[in-house]
Amino acid sequence: MSAGKPEPTGNPLTHAVKLARETVPPMHPAGRPFVLGGVVATLALRRFSKRLGVVGALATVATAAFFREPKRVPPTRPGLAVASGDGLVSLIEEATPPPELGLTAEPRMRVSIFLSVFDVHVQRLPATGVIERVAYRPGKFLSADLDKASEDNERNSVLMRTEDGHELVVVQIAGLVARRILCEIREGDKATIGDTYGIIRFGSRVDLYLPPGSKVLVSKGQRTVGGETVLAELPVTHPEG
């Protein structure tokens, strides 16, 4: 082959399919019944009106987009806690963890992330370790960006212990239009940083409670990428010797 001549690119169709897979994020399994229902409704509406069919199709696409679960690459450096969701850092303050976890009532630094209906709504594990407790509590459906949403709204709390022995608490909180919290992990499960563990429908908030001595690395108003954005450096542990 002469110098400067481009290498063959292979089958254009195969390349297009590969590009589409890399561009369009996969969908969380929880969204499949909704999307399937949307497709059926769209076909039914189209029999009566093409315009209604278009509306149904757009609604189905929007639903599929809500349940998207893009691939994320977490940091490899140990001793970090990453964001459990995509969204906006709405609060950084000291607060007491949910009492249903049975922890001491001592305030810990809490970083709250508000997820709008346009954000990715799967939740990801903030660190690697072991799940020690999962506790669900019913409640109200106030706007998730309000401070009292952490106390009053429906929520699902997870206590995990990192490989370095630190306690992390991550809480899924329902929002104004959210009516369903899904948690896919159980007590005793192995936790891997960045892995998806749940989802909230539709509009929500995720709180992360950090151990004392942690260094918060984000600011209020900053946007986060679930599974990738580092929220804090955890305290350094010194081996006994």
SULWOTA-V587506 format. One line per field, one symbol per residue. phi: phi as a letter, one per 40 degrees, with the letter a starting at -180 (. if undefined). A space follows every 10 residues. Layout:
BEGIN
phi->???
END
This chain:
BEGIN
phi->.ccgcccccg cccccccccc ccccccbcdc cccccccccc ccccccccac cccccccccc ccccccccbc cbbcccccgb bcccacibcc abacaccdcc cgcccbcbcb bbbcbccccc bcbbccacib ccabbbbcac bcdcccdccc cccdabbbbb bcccgccbbb bcbcbcbcba bbbbbbcgcc bbdgccbaab bbgaabbbcb cdgcbcbbbc gccbbdgbcc caccdccbcc a
END
